Amino acid sequence: MSERPQNEPDEQNDPDEFDEIVGAETDRDPDLAVIEAGSRTLRAQSGPPEGDGIPARPSDPEVDRALREVEAELATRWEETKLDPSLVRIEGLLDILGSPHRAYPSIHITGTNGKTSTARMIEALLGSFELRTGRYTSPHVQSVTERISLDGAPISAERFIETYQDIAPYIEMVDARQEYRLSFFEVLTGMAYAAFADAPVDIAVVEVGMGGSWDATNVIDSDVAVIMPISLDHTDRLGTTPEEIAAEKSGIVKQDATVVLAQQPVEAASVVLKRAVEVDATVAREGMEFGVVSREVAVGGQLLTLRGLGGEYPEIFLPLHGAHQAHNAAVALAAVEAFFGVGSQHARPLDLDTIRSAFASVSSPGRMEVVRRSPTVVLDAAHNPGGARAAAEAVTEAFDFSRLIGVVGASDGKDVRGLLEAFEPIFAEIVVTRNSSHRAMDADELAGLAVEVFGADRVQVEPRLDDALEAAITLAEEEGEYAGAGVLVTGSVITVGEARLLLGKG
């Protein structure tokens, strides 16, 4: 057996978030220690962290040590390369584990943006109907353990370690039989499916890592396939047109399944519909069979009326900002209705009070998340132009900022110019920086792009993230306490995760 060479295709997951996926210091630059140390000052300014489903490091030194050992082992399995069109390794692992992924039904989610928020909404809805849920999402914001959730909460560090240790001998057996070792994402997928079977869960909500057809999660046969909006991203791995990307993502649609299709470019929708015909799948389309009837901004979120597969659901409070989250909510509702057979076996809507309660409980850390007041600091993990446009619209609608300062730390290999152009109309000034990942775009290189988009007089460079946050907060405070200036931190999930740590949210 050999280690994976530098140019060998790897599986799954956004290379924008490769480093933050593991969360281990083994794959971070030494500046991470600076970030952890620098968090003390900013935390004192921000107040105590709130409960938000994002686990901190274990307080028990022995547990923390064991978790770091698992993280370090997982980190050895990474390479930044291209998609490998093979499910052989993950199928081999799950086969030797006794096919845990076949022990429960599932809802499978793909798309370019909105997957994690939608998965959280689906999880909340299912849980409100007293179903035990397992949720597998990627990437994580701060801790690798948050990727695997049971009953709406990340599994404990102890359980994460135990799950890894339980399947480690079988991982070694599969490694020995293959030319290349299992990738990080394959191992973690196996862990998630095993944890769900062991719980056991009534249903799993599974987000793809990247793409669809050849994603390691795509060994499940889900009765409901959810396809979120498709746009150009990962073009070097998934294709250079919406049609090519849609063809890869529509691979999660299985025989006789129900496809819940978010609003799509026409060319992408046509590919998905063709796939549905090929496998005799039923299609529920946003804007046709379901959708957002109305929405209005409310304190702390928005008030919605949603049209589901079984009827209308009025006065739904969603504690998330932005039109995109309203559309995510419509998709999540339709997915849960499809799972329960609403719209096919019977036309009655689900219980309205239960739906209202579920949506009111939803959170999505790192997505238009307020982490500080006076001045207000908002985090959003947008890392491509589509996500940036949605974030720009959301922050303009939800916050009456007199002046908005941007803090942007991006990753190499992304459409960073497109991201900056999406934010240019709303940022009065931008502070460019870098996170601790060795794949982070150099701050000076990012500044060069920013100057071209914003002009030199609107760009400030602070290579360290803690300095960048302090600079942006200082610029906002110059407006005066009651002037209404704010800060938006964005550009990468890694940047957002580290900013949460610096601002006392982890």
C-alpha positions in Angstrom: 0.0 0.0 0.0 1.3 3.5 -0.8 0.6 7.0 0.5 -1.4 9.1 -1.9 1.1 11.1 -4.1 0.8 14.8 -4.5 -0.9 14.7 -7.9 -3.2 11.8 -7.2 -6.9 12.6 -7.3 -8.6 12.7 -3.9 -12.3 12.7 -3.0 -14.9 15.1 -1.8 -14.9 18.3 0.0 -14.3 21.9 -1.0 -10.5 22.6 -1.2 -11.5 26.1 0.1 -12.1 24.4 3.4 -9.7 21.4 3.4 -7.6 22.7 6.4 -10.5 23.7 8.6 -12.2 20.3 8.0 -9.8 18.6 10.3 -9.3 21.3 12.9 -6.0 19.9 13.9 -3.0 22.2 14.4 -1.0 19.7 12.4 -2.3 21.3 9.1 -2.3 24.9 10.3 0.3 27.6 10.1 2.0 28.6 13.4 -0.1 31.8 13.3 -3.0 29.7 14.8 -1.3 30.1 18.2 -1.4 33.8 17.6 -5.1 33.6 16.8 -5.8 31.7 20.0 -3.8 34.1 22.1 -5.2 37.2 20.4 -8.7 36.0 21.2 -8.5 37.0 24.8 -8.7 40.7 24.1 -11.5 40.5 21.5 -13.4 38.0 23.7 -13.4 40.5 26.5 -14.9 43.1 24.2 -17.5 40.7 22.8 -19.0 39.2 26.0 -19.6 35.6 26.8 -20.3 33.0 24.1 -23.8 31.8 23.6 -25.1 28.2 23.1 -25.1 27.6 19.4 -24.3 24.0 18.8 -20.7 24.6 18.1 -18.6 22.6 20.6 -15.5 24.0 22.2 -12.3 22.0 22.8 -12.8 19.3 25.5 -12.2 20.6 29.0 -10.8 17.2 30.1 -7.0 17.3 29.1 -7.0 13.5 28.4 -10.1 13.7 26.1 -8.6 16.7 24.3 -5.3 14.8 23.8 -7.1 11.8 22.4 -9.2 14.0 20.1 -6.1 15.7 18.8 -4.5 12.3 18.1 -7.6 11.4 16.0 -7.5 14.7 14.2 -3.8 14.3 13.5 -4.3 10.9 12.0 -7.2 12.2 9.9 -5.0 15.1 8.7 -2.4 12.6 7.3 -5.0 11.5 4.8 -5.4 14.8 3.0 -4.2 16.1 -0.4 -5.4 19.1 -2.3 -6.2 17.5 -5.6 -9.1 16.7 -7.9 -12.2 14.6 -7.6 -11.6 10.9 -7.9 -14.5 9.2 -9.7 -14.6 6.1 -7.5 -16.7 4.8 -4.6 -14.6 1.6 -4.2 -12.8 2.6 -1.0 -15.9 3.8 0.9 -17.9 0.9 -0.3 -15.2 -1.4 0.9 -15.2 0.2 4.3 -19.0 0.1 4.7 -19.2 -3.5 3.5 -16.7 -4.7 6.1 -18.6 -2.6 8.8 -21.8 -4.5 7.9 -23.4 -1.8 5.7 -24.5 0.6 8.5 -25.8 3.1 5.9 -28.6 0.7 5.0 -30.0 0.6 8.6 -32.1 3.8 8.3 -33.8 6.0 5.6 -32.1 9.2 4.6 -32.5 12.6 2.9 -29.6 13.5 0.7 -28.7 17.1 -0.1 -26.4 18.6 -2.8 -26.1 21.9 -4.6 -23.7 24.9 -4.7 -24.9 27.0 -1.8 -27.3 26.6 1.1 -26.8 22.9 1.8 -25.8 23.1 5.5 -28.5 25.6 6.5 -31.1 23.5 4.7 -29.9 20.4 6.4 -30.2 22.0 9.8 -33.8 23.0 9.0 -34.7 19.5 7.8 -33.2 18.1 11.0 -35.2 20.5 13.1 -38.4 19.6 11.3 -37.9 15.9 11.6 -36.9 16.2 15.2 -40.1 18.2 16.0 -42.1 15.1 14.8 -40.2 13.0 17.4 -37.9 11.3 15.0 -34.4 10.6 16.1 -32.1 12.3 13.6 -28.5 12.0 12.5 -27.1 14.9 10.5 -23.8 14.8 8.5 -22.7 18.1 7.1 -19.5 19.7 5.8 -17.4 21.7 6.3 -17.4 22.5 10.0 -17.0 25.9 11.4 -14.7 25.2 14.4 -14.7 21.6 15.5 -14.6 18.5 13.4 -17.0 16.9 15.9 -19.8 19.2 14.7 -20.0 17.4 11.4 -21.7 14.4 12.9 -24.9 15.3 14.9 -27.4 13.2 16.8 -30.8 14.6 17.8 -29.7 18.1 16.7 -26.5 18.3 18.7 -22.9 17.5 17.7 -21.7 14.2 19.0 -19.4 14.5 22.1 -15.7 14.4 21.7 -15.7 11.2 23.6 -18.2 9.6 21.2 -16.3 10.9 18.2 -13.1 9.3 19.6 -14.9 6.0 20.4 -16.4 5.9 16.9 -13.1 6.3 15.3 -11.4 3.8 17.5 -14.2 1.3 16.9 -13.7 1.4 13.1 -10.0 2.0 13.0 -9.0 -1.7 12.6 -11.4 -2.0 9.6 -10.0 1.2 8.1 -6.5 -0.4 8.3 -7.9 -3.5 6.6 -9.4 -1.5 3.7 -6.2 0.6 3.4 -4.2 -2.6 3.1 -6.3 -3.8 0.2 -6.3 -0.6 -1.8 -3.6 1.2 -3.8 -4.2 4.3 -1.8 -5.4 4.8 1.7 -9.0 6.0 2.5 -9.2 9.8 2.3 -10.2 11.9 5.3 -13.7 12.4 4.0 -14.2 8.7 3.3 -13.2 7.9 6.9 -15.4 10.5 8.4 -18.3 9.4 6.2 -17.8 5.9 7.5 -17.8 7.2 11.0 -21.0 9.1 10.5 -22.9 6.2 9.0 -21.6 3.9 11.8 -22.6 6.4 14.5 -26.0 6.7 13.1 -26.6 3.0 13.0 -25.2 2.6 16.5 -27.5 5.3 17.9 -29.8 4.2 16.2 -31.4 7.0 14.3 -34.8 7.0 12.6 -33.5 9.0 9.7 -30.2 10.5 8.5 -29.9 14.0 6.9 -26.8 13.8 4.7 -25.0 16.7 2.9 -22.6 15.8 0.1 -19.0 16.9 0.4 -18.6 18.0 -3.2 -20.5 17.2 -6.3 -22.8 14.2 -6.1 -22.2 11.1 -8.2 -18.7 10.3 -6.9 -19.1 11.9 -3.5 -18.3 9.4 -0.7 -21.8 10.0 0.8 -23.4 8.7 -2.4 -23.5 5.1 -1.3 -26.9 5.7 0.4 -30.1 5.1 -1.5 -32.2 8.0 -0.3 -35.9 8.3 -0.9 -35.6 12.1 -1.0 -32.9 13.9 -2.9 -32.6 17.6 -2.4 -30.8 19.7 -5.0 -30.1 23.3 -3.9 -29.3 26.1 -6.4 -26.5 25.2 -8.8 -23.9 27.7 -10.0 -20.3 27.7 -11.1 -18.0 26.6 -8.4 -15.2 23.9 -8.3 -15.1 24.2 -12.1 -11.8 22.3 -12.2 -13.4 19.3 -10.6 -17.1 19.4 -11.5 -17.3 21.0 -14.9 -17.2 24.5 -16.5 -20.9 24.9 -17.3 -24.1 24.7 -15.2 -25.1 21.6 -17.3 -21.9 19.7 -16.4 -22.1 20.6 -12.7 -25.8 19.6 -12.7 -25.0 16.3 -14.3 -22.5 15.5 -11.4 -24.8 16.7 -8.7 -27.9 14.9 -10.1 -26.1 11.6 -9.5 -27.6 11.5 -6.0 -31.1 11.0 -7.5 -31.9 7.3 -7.2 -34.5 5.0 -8.6 -38.1 5.9 -7.7 -36.9 8.7 -5.4 -38.5 12.1 -4.9 -36.4 15.1 -6.1 -36.9 18.4 -4.3 -35.5 20.9 -6.7 -34.7 24.4 -5.6 -34.8 27.3 -8.1 -32.2 26.6 -10.8 -30.8 28.1 -14.0 -32.8 26.6 -16.8 -29.9 24.7 -18.2 -29.2 23.0 -14.8 -32.8 22.2 -14.2 -33.2 20.5 -17.6 -30.3 18.2 -16.7 -31.8 17.2 -13.3 -35.3 16.7 -14.9 -33.7 14.4 -17.5 -32.0 12.4 -14.7 -35.4 12.1 -12.9 -37.0 10.7 -16.0 -34.3 8.1 -16.4 -34.8 6.7 -12.9 -38.6 7.3 -12.6 -38.2 9.8 -9.9 -40.9 12.3 -8.9 -39.9 15.9 -9.0 -41.2 18.8 -6.8 -40.0 22.1 -8.1 -39.7 25.4 -6.2 -41.9 27.9 -7.8 -44.2 25.2 -9.1 -45.2 22.6 -6.5 -43.8 24.6 -3.5 -42.2 27.9 -2.6 -42.2 31.1 -0.6 -45.6 32.9 -0.7 -44.6 35.9 1.3 -41.8 37.1 3.6 -41.2 40.2 5.7 -38.3 41.2 7.8 -38.9 40.7 11.5 -36.8 41.4 14.7 -34.2 38.7 14.7 -35.1 37.1 11.4 -38.1 37.0 9.1 -41.8 36.0 9.0 -42.8 33.7 6.2 -45.7 32.1 4.5 -44.6 28.9 2.8 -46.5 26.9 0.3 -45.7 23.2 0.8 -46.7 20.1 -1.1 -49.8 19.8 1.1 -50.9 23.4 1.4 -49.9 26.7 2.9 -48.1 27.3 6.2 -48.6 30.9 7.4 -46.8 32.9 10.0 -43.6 30.9 10.1 -40.9 32.8 12.1 -37.4 31.9 10.9 -34.6 33.4 13.0 -32.2 33.6 10.1 -31.6 36.6 7.8 -31.9 36.9 4.0 -34.2 35.9 1.2 -31.9 32.9 0.5 -32.7 31.5 3.9 -36.5 31.8 3.2 -36.0 29.8 0.0 -33.9 27.3 2.0 -36.8 27.0 4.4 -39.2 26.2 1.6 -37.0 23.5 0.2 -36.5 22.0 3.7 -40.3 21.9 4.3 -40.9 20.3 0.9 -38.2 17.7 1.6 -39.8 16.7 5.0 -43.3 16.6 3.4 -41.9 14.3 0.7 -40.4 12.1 3.3 -43.7 11.8 5.1 -45.6 11.2 1.8 -47.4 14.6 1.7 -48.4 15.4 -1.9 -48.4 11.8 -3.0 -50.0 9.4 -0.5 -52.1 12.1 1.1 -52.6 15.9 0.5 -53.0 17.0 4.1 -50.3 19.5 5.3 -48.2 18.7 8.3 -49.2 20.1 11.7 -48.8 23.9 11.6 -47.8 24.4 15.2 -45.1 21.7 15.0 -43.7 23.3 11.8 -43.7 26.8 13.4 -41.9 25.5 16.5 -39.3 23.7 14.5 -38.4 26.7 12.3 -38.3 29.0 15.3 -35.6 26.8 16.8 -33.2 26.8 13.8 -29.7 28.2 13.9 -27.0 28.2 11.4 -23.6 29.3 12.9 -21.4 31.3 10.6 -24.3 32.3 8.3 -25.3 35.9 8.8 -24.5 35.4 12.5 -24.2 38.3 14.9 -21.4 37.8 17.3 -20.9 41.2 18.8 -22.8 44.4 19.4 -21.7 48.1 19.5 -20.4 47.9 16.9 -22.3 45.0 15.4 -20.1 42.3 13.9 -21.7 39.8 11.5 -20.1 36.6 10.2 -21.0 34.9 7.0 -19.1 32.0 5.4 -19.7 33.1 1.8 -16.7 31.9 -0.3 -18.0 32.1 -3.9 -19.8 34.9 -5.9 -23.2 33.3 -5.5 -22.9 33.1 -1.7 -21.4 36.6 -1.6 -24.4 38.1 -3.5 -26.8 36.4 -1.2 -24.9 37.7 1.9 -24.7 41.2 0.5 -28.5 41.3 -0.1 -29.2 39.8 3.3 -27.0 42.2 5.3 -28.5 45.2 3.4 -32.0 44.0 4.1 -31.6 42.9 7.8 -29.3 45.6 9.1 -29.6 49.4 8.8 -25.9 50.0 8.8 -24.8 53.6 8.0 -21.4 52.3 7.0 -20.2 48.7 6.6 -16.6 47.6 7.0 -15.7 44.3 5.4 -13.1 41.8 6.7 -12.2 39.3 4.0 -9.9 36.3 4.2 -10.2 34.0 1.1 -8.5 30.9 -0.1 -6.5 30.2 -3.2 -8.3 28.6 -6.1 -11.6 30.4 -5.7 -13.2 33.1 -7.8 -12.0 35.8 -5.3 -12.5 38.7 -7.8 -16.1 37.6 -8.3 -16.6 37.5 -4.5 -15.1 40.9 -4.0 -17.2 42.4 -6.8 -20.3 41.1 -5.1 -19.4 42.9 -1.9 -18.1 46.1 -3.5 -21.5 48.0 -3.5 -22.0 47.5 0.3 -18.5 47.8 1.8 -17.4 51.4 2.5 -14.0 50.0 3.3 -12.4 46.5 3.3 -9.7 45.1 5.5 -8.0 42.1 3.7 -6.3 39.4 5.8 -5.6 35.7 5.8 -6.6 32.9 8.1 -4.2 30.3 9.5 -4.6 27.7 6.7 -1.6 27.3 4.5 -4.0 27.4 1.6 -5.1 30.9 2.5 -4.6 33.5 -0.1 -1.7 35.8 0.7 -2.9 39.0 2.2 -0.9 41.1 -0.2 -2.2 39.1 -3.2 -5.7 39.5 -2.0 -5.1 43.3 -1.5 -4.0 43.6 -5.1 -7.3 42.2 -6.3 -9.2 44.3 -3.7 -7.5 47.5 -4.9 -8.6 46.7 -8.5 -12.2 46.3 -7.3 -12.5 48.9 -4.5 -9.7 51.4 -5.2 -6.6 51.9 -3.0 -8.2 54.4 -0.7 -10.8 51.8 0.5 -8.4 48.9 1.1 -6.4 48.2 4.3 -4.1 45.2 4.7 -3.7 43.3 8.0 -2.0 39.9 7.5 -3.1 38.7 11.0 -6.8 38.0 11.5 -6.9 39.4 15.0 -5.4 42.6 13.8 -7.8 42.8 10.9 -10.8 42.4 13.3 -9.4 45.1 15.6 -8.8 47.4 12.6 -12.3 46.9 11.3 -13.9 47.5 14.7 -11.9 50.6 15.1 -13.0 51.9 11.7 -16.6 51.2 12.7 -16.2 52.9 16.1 -15.0 56.0 14.4 -18.5 56.6 13.3 -19.6 57.0 16.9 -21.5 54.7 19.2 -25.0 55.5 17.8 -24.0 56.1 14.1 -24.8 52.5 13.1 -21.6 51.3 11.5 -21.0 47.6 11.3 -18.5 44.9 10.4 -19.0 41.9 8.1 -16.4 39.1 8.3 -16.5 36.8 5.3 -14.6 35.1 2.4 -14.1 31.5 3.8 -15.5 29.1 6.4 -12.0 29.0 7.9 -11.9 32.8 8.3 -15.4 32.8 9.9 -14.5 29.9 12.2 -11.4 31.6 13.5 -13.2 34.9 13.8 -15.8 33.2 16.0 -13.0 31.9 18.2 -11.4 35.4 18.4 -14.7 36.9 19.3 -15.5 34.5 22.1 -17.9 32.1 20.2 -16.0 28.9 20.8 
